[in-house]
Amino acid sequence: MSNPESSTKVKDLKPGMENVTVDVRVLENYGTRTIETKAGMRTLGEYLVGDDSGRVKLVVWGQKASSLNAGDVVEIKNAWVTAFKGEVQLNAGKNSEFTKLNDDAVPAADKIPEEMPKSEGGAPPSRPRFGRGAPRGRGRGRR
C-alpha cells in the first residue's frame, strides 16, 4: 500500500524521519537569518507550511533558505524531521528538492487545520539511565 514516492502527511511527521517527501502550501514566510552552529555560520529560512492534515514549521538551510514564498504550493523531497524545543520541525537543505505544484494540489490556506504534529514526550534524555549507559572498562581484570 505505501509507495516510497508518495508524500507523507504533515500530521504523520515524527522526529528522526529522513528522506521525507511532503506536498505543502507555504502559509507564512518568517524570513531568513544567520545563526552560529557547531559547523559555523549557517543561513536558514523559516516558514509555516501545511497540508490537509495540519501544519508544521519548515526550516530551509543554506542556499535555498529564501527560495519559498507565502502561498507557494510545493513538493519537498529529501527533507528530514527533528524536534526543536519540543516542537516537530521539518528541515530541508542542499540535497532537498523543491518542485512547484498546481495551486489545487494542497487545500487553500484557510482550509488547512491548525493541528501540528506532536513530538512525543518531549526531547529524549541525553543518555540512557539504565543498561547501556553503564561506564565501560570497569569490573574486569585486576583484583
C-alpha positions as CSV (number, residue, x, y, z in Angstrom):
1,M,0.0,0.0,0.0
2,S,2.7,2.5,0.8
3,N,4.7,3.7,-2.2
4,P,8.1,5.3,-1.4
5,E,7.3,8.1,-3.9
6,S,4.1,9.0,-2.1
7,S,4.1,12.0,0.1
8,T,3.9,12.0,3.9
9,K,1.1,13.9,5.6
10,V,2.2,16.7,7.9
11,K,0.4,15.0,10.9
12,D,2.4,11.9,10.4
13,L,5.8,13.6,10.7
14,K,8.0,12.3,13.5
15,P,11.4,13.4,14.7
16,G,14.1,11.1,13.3
17,M,12.4,10.6,9.9
18,E,14.7,11.1,6.9
19,N,14.2,11.3,3.2
20,V,10.7,12.6,3.6
21,T,8.5,13.9,0.8
22,V,5.7,16.3,1.6
23,D,3.3,18.3,-0.6
24,V,2.6,21.5,1.3
25,R,1.4,25.1,1.0
26,V,3.6,27.8,2.4
27,L,1.3,29.6,4.9
28,E,3.8,32.1,6.3
29,N,7.4,33.2,5.5
30,Y,9.2,34.2,8.7
31,G,12.2,35.4,6.7
32,T,15.8,34.3,6.7
33,R,18.5,34.7,9.4
34,T,22.1,33.6,10.0
35,I,22.9,31.6,13.1
36,E,26.1,30.2,14.6
37,T,26.1,26.4,14.7
38,K,28.8,23.8,15.6
39,A,29.6,23.8,11.8
40,G,30.0,27.6,11.7
41,M,27.6,30.3,10.4
42,R,24.6,29.0,8.6
43,T,21.7,30.8,6.8
44,L,18.3,29.4,7.3
45,G,14.8,30.4,6.2
46,E,11.8,29.7,8.4
47,Y,8.3,29.0,7.1
48,L,5.0,27.7,8.3
49,V,3.7,25.1,5.9
50,G,0.7,22.8,5.9
51,D,-1.5,20.3,4.1
52,D,-4.9,18.8,4.6
53,S,-3.8,17.1,7.8
54,G,-2.1,20.0,9.7
55,R,0.8,22.5,9.7
56,V,4.4,22.4,10.7
57,K,7.4,24.7,10.9
58,L,9.8,24.3,7.9
59,V,13.4,25.3,8.2
60,V,15.3,25.6,4.9
61,W,19.1,25.5,5.4
62,G,21.8,27.1,3.1
63,Q,21.4,28.5,-0.4
64,K,17.7,27.6,-0.7
65,A,16.8,29.4,2.5
66,S,14.9,32.2,0.7
67,S,13.5,30.1,-2.1
68,L,9.9,29.9,-1.0
69,N,7.1,32.5,-0.8
70,A,3.8,32.6,1.2
71,G,1.2,31.0,-1.0
72,D,3.6,28.7,-2.9
73,V,2.4,25.1,-3.2
74,V,5.4,22.8,-3.4
75,E,6.6,19.2,-3.2
76,I,9.6,19.0,-0.9
77,K,11.7,15.9,-1.5
78,N,14.5,14.6,0.7
79,A,13.6,16.5,3.8
80,W,14.2,15.4,7.4
81,V,12.3,15.8,10.7
82,T,13.7,17.0,14.0
83,A,12.3,18.2,17.3
84,F,13.4,21.6,18.4
85,K,12.2,22.9,21.8
86,G,9.7,20.2,21.9
87,E,8.1,21.1,18.5
88,V,8.3,18.9,15.4
89,Q,10.2,20.7,12.7
90,L,10.6,19.8,9.0
91,N,14.0,20.6,7.6
92,A,15.3,20.9,4.0
93,G,18.8,21.5,2.8
94,K,21.2,21.3,-0.1
95,N,20.1,17.8,-1.1
96,S,16.4,18.6,-0.8
97,E,14.3,19.3,-3.9
98,F,11.5,21.8,-4.3
99,T,9.0,21.3,-7.1
100,K,6.2,23.8,-7.6
101,L,2.8,22.2,-7.8
102,N,-0.5,23.3,-9.1
103,D,-2.4,25.5,-6.6
104,D,-5.1,22.9,-6.2
105,A,-2.7,20.2,-5.1
106,V,-3.0,21.3,-1.5
107,P,-6.0,23.0,0.2
108,A,-6.3,26.7,0.4
109,A,-4.6,28.3,3.5
110,D,-7.9,28.8,5.3
111,K,-8.8,25.1,4.9
112,I,-5.6,23.8,6.5
113,P,-6.2,22.6,10.0
114,E,-4.3,24.2,13.0
115,E,-3.1,20.9,14.3
116,M,0.6,20.4,14.5
117,P,2.4,17.1,14.8
118,K,3.4,16.2,18.3
119,S,6.9,15.5,19.5
120,E,6.1,12.6,21.7
121,G,7.2,13.0,25.3
122,G,9.5,16.0,24.6
123,A,13.2,15.6,23.9
124,P,14.8,12.3,24.7
125,P,17.2,12.2,27.6
126,S,20.8,12.9,26.7
127,R,21.8,9.4,27.7
128,P,20.1,6.2,28.8
129,R,19.6,6.0,32.6
130,F,19.9,2.2,32.7
131,G,21.6,-0.6,30.8
132,R,23.8,0.5,28.0
133,G,24.8,3.8,29.7
134,A,27.0,2.0,32.3
135,P,30.6,3.1,32.3
136,R,33.0,0.9,30.4
137,G,36.3,-0.6,31.3
138,R,35.5,-1.4,34.9
139,G,34.7,-4.7,36.6
140,R,37.2,-6.8,34.6
141,G,40.8,-7.8,35.0
142,R,42.6,-6.5,38.1
143,R,41.7,-7.6,41.6
